[in-house]
């Protein structure tokens, strides 16, 4: 399952990928926080949508990405 830049509010079009909270290749459980996203108003830890193995995508910390950009994958 793809991990994407979330839309945290109705006006959000992009967000800053702050970093991974879980290492690449780690087993994760649904609901476990995977990464942090920031906007000019808030920083939010985003949970895993399912159980599986986290694979980081080719993205950079502190970089801005449009909503919907694939950040990584949870392999089930």
PyMOL commands that place a pseudoatom at each C-alpha (Angstrom):
pseudoatom trace, name=CA, resn=UNK, resi=1, chain=A, elem=C, hetatm=0, pos=[0.000, 0.000, 0.000]
pseudoatom trace, name=CA, resn=UNK, resi=2, chain=A, elem=C, hetatm=0, pos=[1.397, 3.376, -1.007]
pseudoatom trace, name=CA, resn=UNK, resi=3, chain=A, elem=C, hetatm=0, pos=[2.153, 5.933, 1.694]
pseudoatom trace, name=CA, resn=UNK, resi=4, chain=A, elem=C, hetatm=0, pos=[1.249, 9.384, 0.370]
pseudoatom trace, name=CA, resn=UNK, resi=5, chain=A, elem=C, hetatm=0, pos=[1.503, 13.001, 1.453]
pseudoatom trace, name=CA, resn=UNK, resi=6, chain=A, elem=C, hetatm=0, pos=[-1.814, 13.455, 3.279]
pseudoatom trace, name=CA, resn=UNK, resi=7, chain=A, elem=C, hetatm=0, pos=[-4.253, 16.328, 2.933]
pseudoatom trace, name=CA, resn=UNK, resi=8, chain=A, elem=C, hetatm=0, pos=[-4.502, 17.578, 6.521]
pseudoatom trace, name=CA, resn=UNK, resi=9, chain=A, elem=C, hetatm=0, pos=[-7.130, 20.250, 5.826]
pseudoatom trace, name=CA, resn=UNK, resi=10, chain=A, elem=C, hetatm=0, pos=[-9.371, 21.347, 2.971]
pseudoatom trace, name=CA, resn=UNK, resi=11, chain=A, elem=C, hetatm=0, pos=[-7.006, 24.080, 1.765]
pseudoatom trace, name=CA, resn=UNK, resi=12, chain=A, elem=C, hetatm=0, pos=[-3.754, 22.082, 1.959]
pseudoatom trace, name=CA, resn=UNK, resi=13, chain=A, elem=C, hetatm=0, pos=[-2.044, 21.586, -1.412]
pseudoatom trace, name=CA, resn=UNK, resi=14, chain=A, elem=C, hetatm=0, pos=[1.450, 20.640, -0.204]
pseudoatom trace, name=CA, resn=UNK, resi=15, chain=A, elem=C, hetatm=0, pos=[3.295, 19.701, 2.953]
pseudoatom trace, name=CA, resn=UNK, resi=16, chain=A, elem=C, hetatm=0, pos=[6.821, 19.368, 4.292]
pseudoatom trace, name=CA, resn=UNK, resi=17, chain=A, elem=C, hetatm=0, pos=[8.077, 15.821, 4.814]
pseudoatom trace, name=CA, resn=UNK, resi=18, chain=A, elem=C, hetatm=0, pos=[9.808, 16.177, 8.189]
pseudoatom trace, name=CA, resn=UNK, resi=19, chain=A, elem=C, hetatm=0, pos=[11.220, 12.646, 8.389]
pseudoatom trace, name=CA, resn=UNK, resi=20, chain=A, elem=C, hetatm=0, pos=[10.639, 8.967, 9.025]
pseudoatom trace, name=CA, resn=UNK, resi=21, chain=A, elem=C, hetatm=0, pos=[9.958, 7.711, 12.556]
pseudoatom trace, name=CA, resn=UNK, resi=22, chain=A, elem=C, hetatm=0, pos=[10.555, 4.063, 11.533]
pseudoatom trace, name=CA, resn=UNK, resi=23, chain=A, elem=C, hetatm=0, pos=[13.628, 2.714, 9.700]
pseudoatom trace, name=CA, resn=UNK, resi=24, chain=A, elem=C, hetatm=0, pos=[13.473, 1.377, 6.148]
pseudoatom trace, name=CA, resn=UNK, resi=25, chain=A, elem=C, hetatm=0, pos=[12.696, -2.345, 6.099]
pseudoatom trace, name=CA, resn=UNK, resi=26, chain=A, elem=C, hetatm=0, pos=[11.080, -2.380, 9.542]
pseudoatom trace, name=CA, resn=UNK, resi=27, chain=A, elem=C, hetatm=0, pos=[7.913, -4.332, 10.302]
pseudoatom trace, name=CA, resn=UNK, resi=28, chain=A, elem=C, hetatm=0, pos=[5.075, -1.941, 11.135]
pseudoatom trace, name=CA, resn=UNK, resi=29, chain=A, elem=C, hetatm=0, pos=[1.590, -2.361, 12.563]
pseudoatom trace, name=CA, resn=UNK, resi=30, chain=A, elem=C, hetatm=0, pos=[-1.561, -0.542, 11.485]
pseudoatom trace, name=CA, resn=UNK, resi=31, chain=A, elem=C, hetatm=0, pos=[-1.861, 2.654, 13.503]
pseudoatom trace, name=CA, resn=UNK, resi=32, chain=A, elem=C, hetatm=0, pos=[1.879, 2.887, 14.288]
pseudoatom trace, name=CA, resn=UNK, resi=33, chain=A, elem=C, hetatm=0, pos=[3.275, 6.364, 13.524]
pseudoatom trace, name=CA, resn=UNK, resi=34, chain=A, elem=C, hetatm=0, pos=[5.495, 6.206, 10.400]
pseudoatom trace, name=CA, resn=UNK, resi=35, chain=A, elem=C, hetatm=0, pos=[6.506, 9.762, 9.534]
pseudoatom trace, name=CA, resn=UNK, resi=36, chain=A, elem=C, hetatm=0, pos=[5.949, 13.423, 10.344]
pseudoatom trace, name=CA, resn=UNK, resi=37, chain=A, elem=C, hetatm=0, pos=[4.403, 16.012, 8.018]
pseudoatom trace, name=CA, resn=UNK, resi=38, chain=A, elem=C, hetatm=0, pos=[4.504, 19.735, 8.637]
pseudoatom trace, name=CA, resn=UNK, resi=39, chain=A, elem=C, hetatm=0, pos=[2.577, 22.732, 7.360]
pseudoatom trace, name=CA, resn=UNK, resi=40, chain=A, elem=C, hetatm=0, pos=[2.809, 26.388, 8.295]
pseudoatom trace, name=CA, resn=UNK, resi=41, chain=A, elem=C, hetatm=0, pos=[0.241, 25.662, 11.040]
pseudoatom trace, name=CA, resn=UNK, resi=42, chain=A, elem=C, hetatm=0, pos=[0.956, 22.197, 12.458]
pseudoatom trace, name=CA, resn=UNK, resi=43, chain=A, elem=C, hetatm=0, pos=[3.169, 19.099, 12.544]
pseudoatom trace, name=CA, resn=UNK, resi=44, chain=A, elem=C, hetatm=0, pos=[1.427, 15.716, 12.488]
pseudoatom trace, name=CA, resn=UNK, resi=45, chain=A, elem=C, hetatm=0, pos=[2.691, 12.145, 12.881]
pseudoatom trace, name=CA, resn=UNK, resi=46, chain=A, elem=C, hetatm=0, pos=[1.010, 9.959, 10.256]
pseudoatom trace, name=CA, resn=UNK, resi=47, chain=A, elem=C, hetatm=0, pos=[0.148, 6.321, 11.117]
pseudoatom trace, name=CA, resn=UNK, resi=48, chain=A, elem=C, hetatm=0, pos=[0.545, 3.163, 9.041]
pseudoatom trace, name=CA, resn=UNK, resi=49, chain=A, elem=C, hetatm=0, pos=[-2.631, 2.220, 7.165]
pseudoatom trace, name=CA, resn=UNK, resi=50, chain=A, elem=C, hetatm=0, pos=[-1.940, -1.516, 7.527]
pseudoatom trace, name=CA, resn=UNK, resi=51, chain=A, elem=C, hetatm=0, pos=[0.486, -4.125, 8.862]
pseudoatom trace, name=CA, resn=UNK, resi=52, chain=A, elem=C, hetatm=0, pos=[3.551, -4.860, 6.735]
pseudoatom trace, name=CA, resn=UNK, resi=53, chain=A, elem=C, hetatm=0, pos=[7.138, -3.897, 5.941]
pseudoatom trace, name=CA, resn=UNK, resi=54, chain=A, elem=C, hetatm=0, pos=[7.931, -0.200, 5.448]
pseudoatom trace, name=CA, resn=UNK, resi=55, chain=A, elem=C, hetatm=0, pos=[9.952, 0.770, 2.379]
pseudoatom trace, name=CA, resn=UNK, resi=56, chain=A, elem=C, hetatm=0, pos=[11.072, 4.398, 2.206]
pseudoatom trace, name=CA, resn=UNK, resi=57, chain=A, elem=C, hetatm=0, pos=[10.634, 6.163, -1.116]
pseudoatom trace, name=CA, resn=UNK, resi=58, chain=A, elem=C, hetatm=0, pos=[13.166, 8.364, -2.881]
pseudoatom trace, name=CA, resn=UNK, resi=59, chain=A, elem=C, hetatm=0, pos=[12.317, 11.539, -0.979]
pseudoatom trace, name=CA, resn=UNK, resi=60, chain=A, elem=C, hetatm=0, pos=[14.242, 14.032, 1.128]
pseudoatom trace, name=CA, resn=UNK, resi=61, chain=A, elem=C, hetatm=0, pos=[13.635, 15.207, 4.688]
pseudoatom trace, name=CA, resn=UNK, resi=62, chain=A, elem=C, hetatm=0, pos=[12.599, 18.851, 5.080]
pseudoatom trace, name=CA, resn=UNK, resi=63, chain=A, elem=C, hetatm=0, pos=[11.456, 18.929, 1.431]
pseudoatom trace, name=CA, resn=UNK, resi=64, chain=A, elem=C, hetatm=0, pos=[8.032, 20.161, 0.287]
pseudoatom trace, name=CA, resn=UNK, resi=65, chain=A, elem=C, hetatm=0, pos=[5.814, 17.768, -1.702]
pseudoatom trace, name=CA, resn=UNK, resi=66, chain=A, elem=C, hetatm=0, pos=[2.324, 18.116, -3.210]
pseudoatom trace, name=CA, resn=UNK, resi=67, chain=A, elem=C, hetatm=0, pos=[-0.580, 16.323, -1.522]
pseudoatom trace, name=CA, resn=UNK, resi=68, chain=A, elem=C, hetatm=0, pos=[-0.810, 12.793, -2.938]
pseudoatom trace, name=CA, resn=UNK, resi=69, chain=A, elem=C, hetatm=0, pos=[2.934, 12.369, -3.608]
pseudoatom trace, name=CA, resn=UNK, resi=70, chain=A, elem=C, hetatm=0, pos=[4.074, 8.807, -2.867]
pseudoatom trace, name=CA, resn=UNK, resi=71, chain=A, elem=C, hetatm=0, pos=[6.506, 8.890, 0.062]
pseudoatom trace, name=CA, resn=UNK, resi=72, chain=A, elem=C, hetatm=0, pos=[6.974, 5.149, 0.516]
pseudoatom trace, name=CA, resn=UNK, resi=73, chain=A, elem=C, hetatm=0, pos=[5.204, 1.796, 0.585]
pseudoatom trace, name=CA, resn=UNK, resi=74, chain=A, elem=C, hetatm=0, pos=[3.998, -0.674, 3.212]
pseudoatom trace, name=CA, resn=UNK, resi=75, chain=A, elem=C, hetatm=0, pos=[4.437, -4.129, 1.683]
pseudoatom trace, name=CA, resn=UNK, resi=76, chain=A, elem=C, hetatm=0, pos=[1.810, -6.543, 2.981]
for i in range(1, 76): cmd.bond("trace and resi %d" % i, "trace and resi %d" % (i + 1))
show_as sticks, trace
zoom trace
